Amino acid sequence: MASRWRGKPSFPFHADFEVDGTEAGSRVVVAYDPALLEARGVEEYARYFESALADVAS
């Protein structure tokens, strides 16, 4: 599953996922405001989120 990072959204933090999407296949998408959150914490959350999704799918 691929992950994509975006910065400077209009909200502090957002995580979403796509399964077999037409554009990018399966992926986790995380957007966050770097002025409010540290990238390290966001990356850790994304890893846990991706791992949980993989566990549910198997």
Phi and psi in radians as a Rosetta constraint file:
Dihedral C 1 N 2 CA 2 C 2 CIRCULARHARMONIC -1.511 0.35
Dihedral N 2 CA 2 C 2 N 3 CIRCULARHARMONIC 2.617 0.35
Dihedral C 2 N 3 CA 3 C 3 CIRCULARHARMONIC -2.030 0.35
Dihedral N 3 CA 3 C 3 N 4 CIRCULARHARMONIC 2.555 0.35
Dihedral C 3 N 4 CA 4 C 4 CIRCULARHARMONIC -2.289 0.35
Dihedral N 4 CA 4 C 4 N 5 CIRCULARHARMONIC 2.433 0.35
Dihedral C 4 N 5 CA 5 C 5 CIRCULARHARMONIC -2.014 0.35
Dihedral N 5 CA 5 C 5 N 6 CIRCULARHARMONIC 2.419 0.35
Dihedral C 5 N 6 CA 6 C 6 CIRCULARHARMONIC -2.321 0.35
Dihedral N 6 CA 6 C 6 N 7 CIRCULARHARMONIC 2.539 0.35
Dihedral C 6 N 7 CA 7 C 7 CIRCULARHARMONIC -2.001 0.35
Dihedral N 7 CA 7 C 7 N 8 CIRCULARHARMONIC 2.886 0.35
Dihedral C 7 N 8 CA 8 C 8 CIRCULARHARMONIC 1.060 0.35
Dihedral N 8 CA 8 C 8 N 9 CIRCULARHARMONIC 0.842 0.35
Dihedral C 8 N 9 CA 9 C 9 CIRCULARHARMONIC -1.368 0.35
Dihedral N 9 CA 9 C 9 N 10 CIRCULARHARMONIC 3.102 0.35
Dihedral C 9 N 10 CA 10 C 10 CIRCULARHARMONIC -1.509 0.35
Dihedral N 10 CA 10 C 10 N 11 CIRCULARHARMONIC 0.147 0.35
Dihedral C 10 N 11 CA 11 C 11 CIRCULARHARMONIC -2.413 0.35
Dihedral N 11 CA 11 C 11 N 12 CIRCULARHARMONIC 2.756 0.35
Dihedral C 11 N 12 CA 12 C 12 CIRCULARHARMONIC -1.177 0.35
Dihedral N 12 CA 12 C 12 N 13 CIRCULARHARMONIC -0.616 0.35
Dihedral C 12 N 13 CA 13 C 13 CIRCULARHARMONIC -2.764 0.35
Dihedral N 13 CA 13 C 13 N 14 CIRCULARHARMONIC 2.425 0.35
Dihedral C 13 N 14 CA 14 C 14 CIRCULARHARMONIC -2.638 0.35
Dihedral N 14 CA 14 C 14 N 15 CIRCULARHARMONIC 2.320 0.35
Dihedral C 14 N 15 CA 15 C 15 CIRCULARHARMONIC -2.245 0.35
Dihedral N 15 CA 15 C 15 N 16 CIRCULARHARMONIC 2.455 0.35
Dihedral C 15 N 16 CA 16 C 16 CIRCULARHARMONIC -2.593 0.35
Dihedral N 16 CA 16 C 16 N 17 CIRCULARHARMONIC 2.936 0.35
Dihedral C 16 N 17 CA 17 C 17 CIRCULARHARMONIC -2.504 0.35
Dihedral N 17 CA 17 C 17 N 18 CIRCULARHARMONIC 2.740 0.35
Dihedral C 17 N 18 CA 18 C 18 CIRCULARHARMONIC -2.263 0.35
Dihedral N 18 CA 18 C 18 N 19 CIRCULARHARMONIC 2.438 0.35
Dihedral C 18 N 19 CA 19 C 19 CIRCULARHARMONIC -2.011 0.35
Dihedral N 19 CA 19 C 19 N 20 CIRCULARHARMONIC 2.098 0.35
Dihedral C 19 N 20 CA 20 C 20 CIRCULARHARMONIC 0.910 0.35
Dihedral N 20 CA 20 C 20 N 21 CIRCULARHARMONIC 0.782 0.35
Dihedral C 20 N 21 CA 21 C 21 CIRCULARHARMONIC -1.145 0.35
Dihedral N 21 CA 21 C 21 N 22 CIRCULARHARMONIC 2.648 0.35
Dihedral C 21 N 22 CA 22 C 22 CIRCULARHARMONIC -1.215 0.35
Dihedral N 22 CA 22 C 22 N 23 CIRCULARHARMONIC -0.514 0.35
Dihedral C 22 N 23 CA 23 C 23 CIRCULARHARMONIC -1.550 0.35
Dihedral N 23 CA 23 C 23 N 24 CIRCULARHARMONIC -0.766 0.35
Dihedral C 23 N 24 CA 24 C 24 CIRCULARHARMONIC -2.276 0.35
Dihedral N 24 CA 24 C 24 N 25 CIRCULARHARMONIC 0.221 0.35
Dihedral C 24 N 25 CA 25 C 25 CIRCULARHARMONIC 1.247 0.35
Dihedral N 25 CA 25 C 25 N 26 CIRCULARHARMONIC -2.532 0.35
Dihedral C 25 N 26 CA 26 C 26 CIRCULARHARMONIC -1.566 0.35
Dihedral N 26 CA 26 C 26 N 27 CIRCULARHARMONIC 2.360 0.35
Dihedral C 26 N 27 CA 27 C 27 CIRCULARHARMONIC -2.822 0.35
Dihedral N 27 CA 27 C 27 N 28 CIRCULARHARMONIC 2.811 0.35
Dihedral C 27 N 28 CA 28 C 28 CIRCULARHARMONIC -1.899 0.35
Dihedral N 28 CA 28 C 28 N 29 CIRCULARHARMONIC 2.303 0.35
Dihedral C 28 N 29 CA 29 C 29 CIRCULARHARMONIC -2.056 0.35
Dihedral N 29 CA 29 C 29 N 30 CIRCULARHARMONIC 2.214 0.35
Dihedral C 29 N 30 CA 30 C 30 CIRCULARHARMONIC -2.192 0.35
Dihedral N 30 CA 30 C 30 N 31 CIRCULARHARMONIC 2.284 0.35
Dihedral C 30 N 31 CA 31 C 31 CIRCULARHARMONIC -2.187 0.35
Dihedral N 31 CA 31 C 31 N 32 CIRCULARHARMONIC 2.470 0.35
Dihedral C 31 N 32 CA 32 C 32 CIRCULARHARMONIC -2.736 0.35
Dihedral N 32 CA 32 C 32 N 33 CIRCULARHARMONIC 2.811 0.35
Dihedral C 32 N 33 CA 33 C 33 CIRCULARHARMONIC -1.663 0.35
Dihedral N 33 CA 33 C 33 N 34 CIRCULARHARMONIC 1.913 0.35
Dihedral C 33 N 34 CA 34 C 34 CIRCULARHARMONIC -1.143 0.35
Dihedral N 34 CA 34 C 34 N 35 CIRCULARHARMONIC -0.261 0.35
Dihedral C 34 N 35 CA 35 C 35 CIRCULARHARMONIC -1.321 0.35
Dihedral N 35 CA 35 C 35 N 36 CIRCULARHARMONIC -0.332 0.35
Dihedral C 35 N 36 CA 36 C 36 CIRCULARHARMONIC -1.923 0.35
Dihedral N 36 CA 36 C 36 N 37 CIRCULARHARMONIC -0.428 0.35
Dihedral C 36 N 37 CA 37 C 37 CIRCULARHARMONIC -2.313 0.35
Dihedral N 37 CA 37 C 37 N 38 CIRCULARHARMONIC 2.540 0.35
Dihedral C 37 N 38 CA 38 C 38 CIRCULARHARMONIC -1.436 0.35
Dihedral N 38 CA 38 C 38 N 39 CIRCULARHARMONIC 2.429 0.35
Dihedral C 38 N 39 CA 39 C 39 CIRCULARHARMONIC -1.001 0.35
Dihedral N 39 CA 39 C 39 N 40 CIRCULARHARMONIC -0.642 0.35
Dihedral C 39 N 40 CA 40 C 40 CIRCULARHARMONIC -1.029 0.35
Dihedral N 40 CA 40 C 40 N 41 CIRCULARHARMONIC -0.780 0.35
Dihedral C 40 N 41 CA 41 C 41 CIRCULARHARMONIC -1.161 0.35
Dihedral N 41 CA 41 C 41 N 42 CIRCULARHARMONIC -0.668 0.35
Dihedral C 41 N 42 CA 42 C 42 CIRCULARHARMONIC -1.157 0.35
Dihedral N 42 CA 42 C 42 N 43 CIRCULARHARMONIC -0.760 0.35
Dihedral C 42 N 43 CA 43 C 43 CIRCULARHARMONIC -1.095 0.35
Dihedral N 43 CA 43 C 43 N 44 CIRCULARHARMONIC -0.703 0.35
Dihedral C 43 N 44 CA 44 C 44 CIRCULARHARMONIC -1.114 0.35
Dihedral N 44 CA 44 C 44 N 45 CIRCULARHARMONIC -0.789 0.35
Dihedral C 44 N 45 CA 45 C 45 CIRCULARHARMONIC -1.031 0.35
Dihedral N 45 CA 45 C 45 N 46 CIRCULARHARMONIC -0.768 0.35
Dihedral C 45 N 46 CA 46 C 46 CIRCULARHARMONIC -1.084 0.35
Dihedral N 46 CA 46 C 46 N 47 CIRCULARHARMONIC -0.685 0.35
Dihedral C 46 N 47 CA 47 C 47 CIRCULARHARMONIC -1.111 0.35
Dihedral N 47 CA 47 C 47 N 48 CIRCULARHARMONIC -0.767 0.35
Dihedral C 47 N 48 CA 48 C 48 CIRCULARHARMONIC -1.113 0.35
Dihedral N 48 CA 48 C 48 N 49 CIRCULARHARMONIC -0.734 0.35
Dihedral C 48 N 49 CA 49 C 49 CIRCULARHARMONIC -1.091 0.35
Dihedral N 49 CA 49 C 49 N 50 CIRCULARHARMONIC -0.817 0.35
Dihedral C 49 N 50 CA 50 C 50 CIRCULARHARMONIC -1.118 0.35
Dihedral N 50 CA 50 C 50 N 51 CIRCULARHARMONIC -0.720 0.35
Dihedral C 50 N 51 CA 51 C 51 CIRCULARHARMONIC -1.125 0.35
Dihedral N 51 CA 51 C 51 N 52 CIRCULARHARMONIC -0.731 0.35
Dihedral C 51 N 52 CA 52 C 52 CIRCULARHARMONIC -1.100 0.35
Dihedral N 52 CA 52 C 52 N 53 CIRCULARHARMONIC -0.730 0.35
Dihedral C 52 N 53 CA 53 C 53 CIRCULARHARMONIC -1.110 0.35
Dihedral N 53 CA 53 C 53 N 54 CIRCULARHARMONIC -0.718 0.35
Dihedral C 53 N 54 CA 54 C 54 CIRCULARHARMONIC -1.125 0.35
Dihedral N 54 CA 54 C 54 N 55 CIRCULARHARMONIC -0.688 0.35
Dihedral C 54 N 55 CA 55 C 55 CIRCULARHARMONIC -1.105 0.35
Dihedral N 55 CA 55 C 55 N 56 CIRCULARHARMONIC -0.729 0.35
Dihedral C 55 N 56 CA 56 C 56 CIRCULARHARMONIC -1.161 0.35
Dihedral N 56 CA 56 C 56 N 57 CIRCULARHARMONIC -0.630 0.35
Dihedral C 56 N 57 CA 57 C 57 CIRCULARHARMONIC -1.295 0.35
Dihedral N 57 CA 57 C 57 N 58 CIRCULARHARMONIC -0.378 0.35
